[in-house]
Amino acid sequence: MRKLVWTLAAWLTFGTLSYAQQTFPRNGAYDERSGRYAFTNATIVVDPQTTLQKGTLLIENGLIKEVGTNVKVPAGTVVTDLKGKYIYPSLLDLESDYGMPEVKKARQSFRSAPQLESNKKGAYGWNQAIQPESEAATLFTVDTKRADELRKIGFGTVLTHHHDGIVRGSGALVALTNESANQALLRGAASAHYSLDKGSSTQNYPNSLMGAVALLRQTYYDADWFAKGGSNQENNLSLKAFGQLKGLPAFFETTDKLGVLRADKIGDEFGVQYIIRSGGDEYQRIDEIKATGATLIVPLAFPDAFDVNDPWDADAVTLAELKHWELAPGNPAALARANVPFTLTTSGLRNKADFWTRVRTAVEFGLPKEKALEALTTLPARLIKAENQVGALKKGMLANFLITSDDLFKNGSEIYENWVQGKAYIIKEMNAPDLRGTYDLSFAGKPGGKLKVTGTPSKPEYQLVLNDSVTITPKVSLTNQLMTVTYQPDKKNPGTVRLTGWLSARELQGEGTLPDGMPMNWKATLAEAYTEPVAKTDTTVRKPKELGKLIYPFAGFGNESKPKAETILVKNATVWTNEADGILQNADVLIQNGKIARVGKGLTAPAGARTIDGTGKHLTNGIIDEHSHIALFAVNEGSQTSSAEVRMSDVINSEDVNIYRQLAGGVTTSQLLHGSANAIGGQSAVIKLKWGATPTEMWLPEAKYIKFALGENVKQANWGDVARVRFPQTRMGVEQVYYDHFIRAKEYTKAWQEYNALKNKSGVTPPRRDLELDALAEILKNERFITCHSYVQSEINMLLHVADSLGFKVNTLTHILEGYKLADKMAERGVGGSTFADWWAYKMEVEEAIPYNAALMSREGVTVAINSDDAEMARRLNQEAAKTVEFGGISEIEAWKMVTLNPAKLLHLDNRMGSIKAGKDADLVLWNNHPLSIYARPDFTMIEGTIYFDYQEDQKKQEAIAKEKARLIQKSMEAKAGGASTQAPQTRRTRMWHCEDVVGIHAEHGEKE
Amino acid sequence: MKKIFLALLALVPLSMQAQNPAPANPQSKPIALTGATIHVGNGQVIENGIIVFDKGVITAVGGSATTFDRNATEVVNVAGKHIFPGLIAMGTTVGLQEVASVRATLDYQEVGDINPHVRALIAYNTDSEIIPTIRNTGVLMAQAVPQGGMVSGSSSVFNTDGWNWEDAVLRKDDGIWVNWPAFLARSFSQEDFSITIKRNEKRQEIINELRRHLVEAKAYAEEKAPSPMNLRLAAMKGLFDGSTNLYVRAGYAKDIVESIRFAQDLGVKKVVIVGGDEAYKVATYLKDNNVPVVLDPIHRLPTRADDDVYLPYEQPGRLHKAGVKVALSYNDEWWRTRNLAFLAGTAAGFGEINKEEALQLITLIPAQIMGVDKQVGSLEKGKLATLVVAKGDILDMRTNVVELAYIKGAQINLDDKHKRLYQKYKDKYGQDDLGK
């Protein structure tokens, strides 16, 4: 039944196509026509699988009437003989903003006061970036200039949508005609569109990537609640519209490979398989991309070569950027090889005219032509359920097709005409005479040299050879077989000869004027027919066969293959067990299956094991950094007092070189914390630093933590005078924020308990699922644990009391620079402290921070960790721990635990990490010196039995990077010499974060702004 | 020894002081420190050595056989300890800033681009609570440096003890500081929070402007009675007769070479490169031109993603080996200056440079660069008795426990705010007295 309805709808739509708008009054006589055309003797590519030789295409009223080799052409048909030419279905782009109003991206000034509420007036949702009510169909207008641009490269229809916001409403399928919008608009509400880009929204929330994820997820839940009865409690046009998008093909715009994975994960939560617009770097993580099951919309925006003639300039470009330049054209081919379904898009191309060069380059790199055609015709049509309308040449479909000189994918192939809804748009003259050849020239009857015509029939190139030596390139225009030629015969004596003429068989002739005004006639007679030059071997520098290898991650120091766990026996080392045994001298440790198998003396290596001599070296646990912000795309969702709903796991950057750098400092596990911009921050992600793995593979989901914060950042004390709007502005307010939120979380929990206990739920609106309160409810249930950024004793004392009275526990106080003043209270409640070794003096709340803090807390019975909050310091945490020996006289064994076992305890991971004991994870470091010594560095760093950093290997990697860069730089220079467009050397790098960093306010560490 | 030490400690009133301890009185009688390992600072190490000083000046340094008048001298047995020259922190804002977020406490940056005439000298606050904390890791001298603009101002070198700047200063106005416009500029995107680094197209203008000021300063310096008087130009006079340094903050290799050529071309006699992230690329050039380098804190990440991960740690060793004079600094991170010794330790641990050479990067070489090596920088006869007695290796955190410190022979009170708070809370909790 549904199908029938759809077909009917389609019919109705078709019905209105071919005719002018019946409801519109006419000026002058009616001008209805049959629009019946037949194209004969053509090679017709019906669809990527079917090609007809000597076929006929018959169209009428803007629709295809018949296609075949045996088509009867009725009388009254305009017939065009297309012998030697090709007909293709015209192309379809699903990622377009054609005919949409311009989106003015909000340039938020962080010097201006925050905007907490939506600027959109009316009964809409609360957030300006959520615009499900936006309809491309109502926004659409015909843009003849852009339509022309797209038609020239072969497109006939596009799926267009307003690229504004996180939820962007519905898209519309439109034909690229110059006729009225009524005719161009084929179908409104054809698709639903999403992204994580807030677009023109000036509202503060969300101001981070993880905030955008949370907002989108919350909107799905809100819409669900709204549909299940929430609408009786609240009128909300946005949620209503969001519900109406359900069931439409859902499109998600992303910019990079990790973005694709992120989008797909959101879809999985809500049972939606998004069609994802990718960034063109999917080849770098092809297995994971394939595993999403998503169909991609792939751009052809390959990067330009870098202008690297100056070696010091070249240093500004990273290995990853150079490699991407080389490999990006192979992205579509890689997707095809992996059987990932995808369409191609023109979006992202600065110049749309480059489209075919890019497609052909992709084909050169191994993209099968049929796949390419499918990606531009049948597949996109199927994705938006328009396969009966566009994308192929079948009876009843729109008469949207191309007439081309040749196989579209062949170099030099040209599009002559692009027919849209049965109307021809001439791109190049199809029957341009082939003038090519060599002609004898005569002026006023006397021989006057030769005219050589080469190039292609539609784009001939002219050359005049006047005497033996003088060769001139004249200016020639040729239209409708009339020709104008101008040239300067003598460079020394300025003066232009002007000729005008016409073509006849094998001859050009006409009148001319000499520089002095003397008239004369001229003639050019074909003397020698044109012969096609032997095709030069393609010297394109980016030849697929010469390509460099993929590395994981796609960054300097990446590995060509993912490292594997080994069986290793470390012999005769000084082993810091962190167990009752303390430090064992001349001990052996066996590592098997990613675990520590045995610890002892005189162990023998099992068959196949690698033995590493630890003589004179120290074997310890990997360092665990309780407070880190490396490997993140963003750190603070600081726009609201609470952002408990955001998850750092959504923004893990597995390609961050700082992962490798931490390994080089013996770090194996890091807690990636939200920043400290608000009282209730976001959910942390604890990761193991498995260099080369994906975000998901690194993440330990069982470690459920959340960042809280107290002090100057929360009350925005150092954010300037404009930041005096958001509650709270004082420590008094902070207390109330906690009471308020936890009391709401309790009520929320109760509401769900009551609802879940109902025997008969019918007719009862369930409570609204609230991601923020979910996280707080988990804290109350002791399922999620708090790490609270804190400095001064008054507020810490406050939080401890709030927690006591509401019945939750503060797990860890981080920074905790005045922890020494409350160490007794912390110890009493079992609250841990994770602190800096010696930071102070950078703001008022650290004025009483002392380097003896760790020692004082530790002696009072607090579990103390030393953390970094800094990508650089993290790789010297052993040195930082050693400062507790200097300041406060902590024993070396205890000092070492502060960066290993103690953080493991604070993260509730000490059952598998933090000490060297049989059965625990083999996260180990072999140091060349006493690990607390300033002279120590790792020989290797291992996670779960896999060596991710090896000092010897590192030296080799540096050489390999230098070599690979040198090769790519040579190739770039060849490309430049070969005329490729280039870009100035520049590099983009993601920011180093500190928890103090609020976007735009604080610059990188050490820089003043 | 421990007894002596405790006895000395007892002299310091343990009552809670709300402010910094009083500066030390001048040395009143000869002192001999005996039994320690003496790290002279020129590479020489004396086991079981003796160092004697009087009226603030070292009178003898040597092995256990060194003779001195035992009757007239206070002999302090520091057997098992290690003696080092007082560490010198170059390029700091010590004394010029107190609490970073409180504007009223910041005195290191003037308005305007060309400020050669502003002087760190008179802003140096001897009562800063930071100063006693940095003495406690062995930093006994610090160069206070104005920041910002194109020409930031004039620096001075101070002892980290004194009643006022006049009392504390070791060398007034030792150099003029210039910020060389960086070859590559960075811009921050508020959209994706990324940083783009590309060629700085606006720098030539700045260089031209700098050139104009220096050319005019040189001409001005030639006038006997210049008229009209110009404070800015007058302040740069010393650059052209070699009496003051030109410190150029430059990081990229191109900037380094370009700025040195620029200064030489204008007749500046002594140029010092500060920052020097890429100095290793032009080590030969630096050596050939006899230009020293003061490196930015080497506890930093590599500049570029593909750089050797340990490059900043290794660089001092590489430069030193290539024959370049290198000093280490904590630059404007005033409170972190107390970690200066650990920069040298890291350089020794990761680079091709031994511990005694690494020690010179924070003692003798800074003294040479700033023109105070006749007075300080090493423990040699005739130099000032500015020295530290530590529990062990001063470059390693575990043994960098400063037990005694002398500036010009005067014994420094090693109390500081952190120790006071430590004591206060040890008392509260009844914890044992452990560690420093």
Boltz contact constraints between the chains, C-beta under 6 A:
constraints:
  - contact:
      token1: [A, 312]
      token2: [B, 253]
      max_distance: 6.0
  - contact:
      token1: [A, 312]
      token2: [B, 254]
      max_distance: 6.0
  - contact:
      token1: [A, 316]
      token2: [B, 184]
      max_distance: 6.0
  - contact:
      token1: [A, 316]
      token2: [B, 197]
      max_distance: 6.0
  - contact:
      token1: [A, 318]
      token2: [B, 305]
      max_distance: 6.0
  - contact:
      token1: [A, 318]
      token2: [B, 306]
      max_distance: 6.0
  - contact:
      token1: [A, 319]
      token2: [B, 306]
      max_distance: 6.0
  - contact:
      token1: [A, 556]
      token2: [B, 305]
      max_distance: 6.0
  - contact:
      token1: [A, 556]
      token2: [B, 306]
      max_distance: 6.0
  - contact:
      token1: [A, 657]
      token2: [B, 305]
      max_distance: 6.0
  - contact:
      token1: [A, 661]
      token2: [B, 309]
      max_distance: 6.0
  - contact:
      token1: [A, 664]
      token2: [B, 309]
      max_distance: 6.0
  - contact:
      token1: [A, 718]
      token2: [B, 101]
      max_distance: 6.0
  - contact:
      token1: [A, 820]
      token2: [B, 425]
      max_distance: 6.0
  - contact:
      token1: [A, 840]
      token2: [B, 335]
      max_distance: 6.0
  - contact:
      token1: [A, 841]
      token2: [B, 335]
      max_distance: 6.0
  - contact:
      token1: [A, 842]
      token2: [B, 100]
      max_distance: 6.0
  - contact:
      token1: [A, 843]
      token2: [B, 101]
      max_distance: 6.0
  - contact:
      token1: [A, 850]
      token2: [B, 418]
      max_distance: 6.0
  - contact:
      token1: [A, 850]
      token2: [B, 421]
      max_distance: 6.0
  - contact:
      token1: [A, 850]
      token2: [B, 422]
      max_distance: 6.0
  - contact:
      token1: [A, 852]
      token2: [B, 422]
      max_distance: 6.0
  - contact:
      token1: [A, 856]
      token2: [B, 425]
      max_distance: 6.0
  - contact:
      token1: [A, 859]
      token2: [B, 431]
      max_distance: 6.0
  - contact:
      token1: [A, 860]
      token2: [B, 429]
      max_distance: 6.0
  - contact:
      token1: [A, 872]
      token2: [B, 300]
      max_distance: 6.0
  - contact:
      token1: [A, 872]
      token2: [B, 301]
      max_distance: 6.0
  - contact:
      token1: [A, 882]
      token2: [B, 397]
      max_distance: 6.0
  - contact:
      token1: [A, 882]
      token2: [B, 398]
      max_distance: 6.0
  - contact:
      token1: [A, 883]
      token2: [B, 397]
      max_distance: 6.0
  - contact:
      token1: [A, 885]
      token2: [B, 398]
      max_distance: 6.0
  - contact:
      token1: [A, 886]
      token2: [B, 397]
      max_distance: 6.0
  - contact:
      token1: [A, 886]
      token2: [B, 400]
      max_distance: 6.0
  - contact:
      token1: [A, 886]
      token2: [B, 401]
      max_distance: 6.0
  - contact:
      token1: [A, 888]
      token2: [B, 435]
      max_distance: 6.0
  - contact:
      token1: [A, 889]
      token2: [B, 434]
      max_distance: 6.0
  - contact:
      token1: [A, 889]
      token2: [B, 435]
      max_distance: 6.0
  - contact:
      token1: [A, 933]
      token2: [B, 396]
      max_distance: 6.0
  - contact:
      token1: [A, 934]
      token2: [B, 342]
      max_distance: 6.0
  - contact:
      token1: [A, 934]
      token2: [B, 345]
      max_distance: 6.0
  - contact:
      token1: [A, 934]
      token2: [B, 346]
      max_distance: 6.0
  - contact:
      token1: [A, 934]
      token2: [B, 349]
      max_distance: 6.0
  - contact:
      token1: [A, 934]
      token2: [B, 396]
      max_distance: 6.0
  - contact:
      token1: [A, 935]
      token2: [B, 349]
      max_distance: 6.0
  - contact:
      token1: [A, 958]
      token2: [B, 308]
      max_distance: 6.0
  - contact:
      token1: [A, 961]
      token2: [B, 306]
      max_distance: 6.0
  - contact:
      token1: [A, 984]
      token2: [B, 198]
      max_distance: 6.0
  - contact:
      token1: [A, 986]
      token2: [B, 196]
      max_distance: 6.0
  - contact:
      token1: [A, 986]
      token2: [B, 198]
      max_distance: 6.0
  - contact:
      token1: [A, 987]
      token2: [B, 197]
      max_distance: 6.0
  - contact:
      token1: [A, 988]
      token2: [B, 194]
      max_distance: 6.0
  - contact:
      token1: [A, 988]
      token2: [B, 196]
      max_distance: 6.0
  - contact:
      token1: [A, 989]
      token2: [B, 195]
      max_distance: 6.0
  - contact:
      token1: [A, 990]
      token2: [B, 194]
      max_distance: 6.0
  - contact:
      token1: [A, 991]
      token2: [B, 193]
      max_distance: 6.0
  - contact:
      token1: [A, 1000]
      token2: [B, 190]
      max_distance: 6.0
